[in-house]
Amino acid sequence: MIKTPCSIACVQAAAILHAWGSNNLALLHRNLVAAAQEPPVAAADTGEGERLEILAAIAGHMRLLVESDQFYGAAQYLPLLRHLAAPPPAVFESAFRR
Protein backbone atom coordinates (compact mmCIF):
# COMPACT_ATOMS: atom_id res chain seq x y z
CA MET A 1 0.00 0.00 0.00
CA ILE A 2 1.34 3.41 -0.97
CA LYS A 3 1.04 6.12 1.67
CA THR A 4 0.76 9.60 0.26
CA PRO A 5 0.48 12.86 2.12
CA CYS A 6 -2.85 14.58 1.86
CA SER A 7 -2.98 18.32 1.20
CA ILE A 8 -4.27 20.81 3.76
CA ALA A 9 -7.50 21.16 1.77
CA CYS A 10 -7.85 17.39 1.65
CA VAL A 11 -7.45 17.06 5.43
CA GLN A 12 -9.82 19.92 6.21
CA ALA A 13 -12.49 18.66 3.79
CA ALA A 14 -12.25 15.18 5.33
CA ALA A 15 -12.59 16.69 8.81
CA ILE A 16 -15.78 18.51 7.78
CA LEU A 17 -17.19 15.32 6.26
CA HIS A 18 -16.35 13.40 9.43
CA ALA A 19 -18.06 15.99 11.62
CA TRP A 20 -21.10 16.03 9.34
CA GLY A 21 -21.38 12.25 9.52
CA SER A 22 -21.01 12.22 13.30
CA ASN A 23 -23.87 14.73 13.80
CA ASN A 24 -21.62 16.66 16.18
CA LEU A 25 -22.65 20.26 15.52
CA ALA A 26 -19.93 21.75 17.73
CA LEU A 27 -17.23 19.83 15.86
CA LEU A 28 -18.82 20.68 12.52
CA HIS A 29 -18.85 24.37 13.42
CA ARG A 30 -15.18 24.30 14.51
CA ASN A 31 -14.13 22.51 11.32
CA LEU A 32 -16.12 24.89 9.11
CA VAL A 33 -14.63 27.94 10.82
CA ALA A 34 -11.10 26.52 10.54
CA ALA A 35 -11.55 25.69 6.85
CA ALA A 36 -13.03 29.11 6.07
CA GLN A 37 -9.78 30.75 7.18
CA GLU A 38 -7.35 30.53 4.29
CA PRO A 39 -3.81 29.70 5.46
CA PRO A 40 -0.87 31.07 3.48
CA VAL A 41 0.30 28.74 0.72
CA ALA A 42 3.95 28.20 -0.18
CA ALA A 43 5.29 29.63 -3.43
CA ALA A 44 5.78 26.14 -4.90
CA ASP A 45 2.03 25.73 -5.30
CA THR A 46 0.61 22.73 -7.12
CA GLY A 47 -2.98 23.93 -7.13
CA GLU A 48 -3.30 23.86 -3.36
CA GLY A 49 -4.04 27.57 -3.28
CA GLU A 50 -7.05 27.12 -5.53
CA ARG A 51 -8.26 24.11 -3.51
CA LEU A 52 -7.98 26.14 -0.30
CA GLU A 53 -9.88 29.06 -1.83
CA ILE A 54 -12.69 26.77 -2.95
CA LEU A 55 -12.76 25.02 0.43
CA ALA A 56 -12.86 28.37 2.26
CA ALA A 57 -15.82 29.52 0.16
CA ILE A 58 -17.68 26.23 0.66
CA ALA A 59 -16.98 26.16 4.40
CA GLY A 60 -18.04 29.77 4.87
CA HIS A 61 -21.31 29.24 3.04
CA MET A 62 -21.99 25.92 4.78
CA ARG A 63 -21.39 27.57 8.16
CA LEU A 64 -24.00 30.22 7.41
CA LEU A 65 -26.49 27.57 6.29
CA VAL A 66 -25.88 25.34 9.32
CA GLU A 67 -26.21 28.29 11.69
CA SER A 68 -29.57 29.05 10.02
CA ASP A 69 -30.69 25.40 10.42
CA GLN A 70 -30.68 24.97 6.64
CA PHE A 71 -29.03 21.55 6.66
CA TYR A 72 -30.51 20.52 3.32
CA GLY A 73 -28.81 23.49 1.66
CA ALA A 74 -25.54 22.71 3.42
CA ALA A 75 -25.76 19.06 2.37
CA GLN A 76 -25.62 20.11 -1.27
CA TYR A 77 -21.91 20.88 -0.76
CA LEU A 78 -21.05 17.36 0.41
CA PRO A 79 -20.13 16.05 -3.07
CA LEU A 80 -17.69 18.93 -3.52
CA LEU A 81 -16.17 18.22 -0.12
CA ARG A 82 -15.80 14.55 -1.04
CA HIS A 83 -13.96 15.63 -4.17
CA LEU A 84 -11.64 17.91 -2.17
CA ALA A 85 -11.05 15.16 0.40
CA ALA A 86 -9.81 12.75 -2.28
CA PRO A 87 -6.08 12.55 -2.96
CA PRO A 88 -4.96 14.57 -6.00
CA PRO A 89 -4.76 12.62 -9.30
CA ALA A 90 -0.96 12.99 -9.37
CA VAL A 91 -0.84 10.62 -6.42
CA PHE A 92 -2.49 7.91 -8.51
CA GLU A 93 -0.32 8.58 -11.55
CA SER A 94 2.87 8.01 -9.59
CA ALA A 95 1.49 4.75 -8.21
CA PHE A 96 1.23 3.28 -11.73
CA ARG A 97 4.62 4.40 -13.05
CA ARG A 98 7.25 1.72 -13.11
C-alpha positions in Angstrom: 0.0 0.0 0.0 1.3 3.4 -1.0 1.0 6.1 1.7 0.8 9.6 0.3 0.5 12.9 2.1 -2.9 14.6 1.9 -3.0 18.3 1.2 -4.3 20.8 3.8 -7.5 21.2 1.8 -7.8 17.4 1.7 -7.4 17.1 5.4 -9.8 19.9 6.2 -12.5 18.7 3.8 -12.2 15.2 5.3 -12.6 16.7 8.8 -15.8 18.5 7.8 -17.2 15.3 6.3 -16.3 13.4 9.4 -18.1 16.0 11.6 -21.1 16.0 9.3 -21.4 12.3 9.5 -21.0 12.2 13.3 -23.9 14.7 13.8 -21.6 16.7 16.2 -22.6 20.3 15.5 -19.9 21.8 17.7 -17.2 19.8 15.9 -18.8 20.7 12.5 -18.8 24.4 13.4 -15.2 24.3 14.5 -14.1 22.5 11.3 -16.1 24.9 9.1 -14.6 27.9 10.8 -11.1 26.5 10.5 -11.5 25.7 6.8 -13.0 29.1 6.1 -9.8 30.8 7.2 -7.3 30.5 4.3 -3.8 29.7 5.5 -0.9 31.1 3.5 0.3 28.7 0.7 4.0 28.2 -0.2 5.3 29.6 -3.4 5.8 26.1 -4.9 2.0 25.7 -5.3 0.6 22.7 -7.1 -3.0 23.9 -7.1 -3.3 23.9 -3.4 -4.0 27.6 -3.3 -7.0 27.1 -5.5 -8.3 24.1 -3.5 -8.0 26.1 -0.3 -9.9 29.1 -1.8 -12.7 26.8 -3.0 -12.8 25.0 0.4 -12.9 28.4 2.3 -15.8 29.5 0.2 -17.7 26.2 0.7 -17.0 26.2 4.4 -18.0 29.8 4.9 -21.3 29.2 3.0 -22.0 25.9 4.8 -21.4 27.6 8.2 -24.0 30.2 7.4 -26.5 27.6 6.3 -25.9 25.3 9.3 -26.2 28.3 11.7 -29.6 29.1 10.0 -30.7 25.4 10.4 -30.7 25.0 6.6 -29.0 21.5 6.7 -30.5 20.5 3.3 -28.8 23.5 1.7 -25.5 22.7 3.4 -25.8 19.1 2.4 -25.6 20.1 -1.3 -21.9 20.9 -0.8 -21.0 17.4 0.4 -20.1 16.1 -3.1 -17.7 18.9 -3.5 -16.2 18.2 -0.1 -15.8 14.5 -1.0 -14.0 15.6 -4.2 -11.6 17.9 -2.2 -11.0 15.2 0.4 -9.8 12.8 -2.3 -6.1 12.6 -3.0 -5.0 14.6 -6.0 -4.8 12.6 -9.3 -1.0 13.0 -9.4 -0.8 10.6 -6.4 -2.5 7.9 -8.5 -0.3 8.6 -11.5 2.9 8.0 -9.6 1.5 4.7 -8.2 1.2 3.3 -11.7 4.6 4.4 -13.1 7.2 1.7 -13.1 
